[in-house]
Amino acid sequence: MSRISVLLARETALAWGRGGGALVSVGFYAGVATLLPLAIGPEAERLAAVASGAAWVALALASLLSLERLFERDYEDGALDLLTLSPLPLELTCAIKCLGQWIATGAPLALAAPVAAIALGASPALAPLIFACALAGGLAFAFVGGIGAALSLGARRGGLLTAVIVLPLFAPPVIFGGGALDAFAGGLPWHAGFALLGAYAAAAVALGPLAMAAACRNALS
Amino acid sequence: MITALNLRGVGVSRGGRRLFSDLSLSLAAGQACALTGANGTGKTTLLRAIAGLVALDAGEVAFAGAQIDEARAGGLHLLGHLDGLKPARTAREELSFWSRWQGGSAAQATDAAAALELGPLLDLEVRRLSAGQRRRLALARLLAAPRPLWLLDEPLSPLDAGWRTRFGAMMQTHLAGGGMILAAVHDPLPIAALSLEIAG
């Protein structure tokens, strides 16, 4: 247990500090939300129609920001070797790294998401659902993103490669979450979309670490 | 507890090139071995192969007294020229994390810091340390979590003469307690050691 807690504390601190950490992600997020009305026009009606969807897509992009360094730094400075030589299975170590990433960047983004959506004109009644979707979606983004980060280890321009690998995998949670928000706003049943989002996040948490550990072992050998 | 390291006919290739083949070594508790060879012959790779990070082409690595996975998970220290220390974190944060990660206690971490005279450096960020100080911080990890087999890659190179001698004494103490050391070196080790040369 002590290993898990010290690693989680380290990973959260590193993710928080990585390139400005949470502040950069939240700032990027606020930037996208601010630029959007400038691009599509200030009519409140038109903005309100896309508010929740836009907030949701911006969230997916913002969570990509610090992802590329998730494994890369430990790989470059030799820490990944020492993390591997441990009684903890590498799969669990990878899962804890993603969890740290989620705590340090996913949770602040989830707090910012309802604010951004309401600022764009979404109904305040949507806020709790946006927050819940952003939390579950953020978990999926962190664990799926970790796969991309691990697979691009050792590649030049790894960040670009990570984005190319990961963006298609971000499509299902974006669709499920966006669908749930749309349905809620239209007074339709929204539980199915939210349940699918949760299922996707659960699958990412369960299966992602297997892929990450295999990719890390491959990069180290 | 590992009581011996046995290499039998070990061979490794990297990127389609045969680095070395048919290396054998038998290292018992209390023994050290200096691993020599020209640049690029595969000393680092051999250490990583023993730790299980690099796959073998041929031969076998075996540890007496422990299952191979168990030995690699908790029985050996690997000290490479990449030391895994994060420049933005303080020496204290790094030492205490690695000590607990590798199964040591807070008291052992404190003792290790004292043995390597890291006291005044502990609150500095790792990026502020000189190469020799940084190496001493990496060496402190060996003492902060006792493990029987030390795999060291050029452990002495950034150290000054005084610290080379003192680290020699620490290696001697480790061996006297039943430990084993395999060190890739260009200069002779300051302790009595077997030798294994990788031919280029």
Interface residues (C-beta under 8 A of the other chain):
Chain A: S2 R3 V6 L7 R10 A13 L14 G17 R73 D74 E76 D77 G78 A79 L80 D81 L82 L83 T84 L85 S86 P87 L220 S221
Chain B: R48 A51 G52 L53 V54 A55 R72 A73 G74 L76 L78 G80 H81 L82 D83 G84 L85 K86 A88 R89 E93 F97 W98 R100 W101 Q102 G103
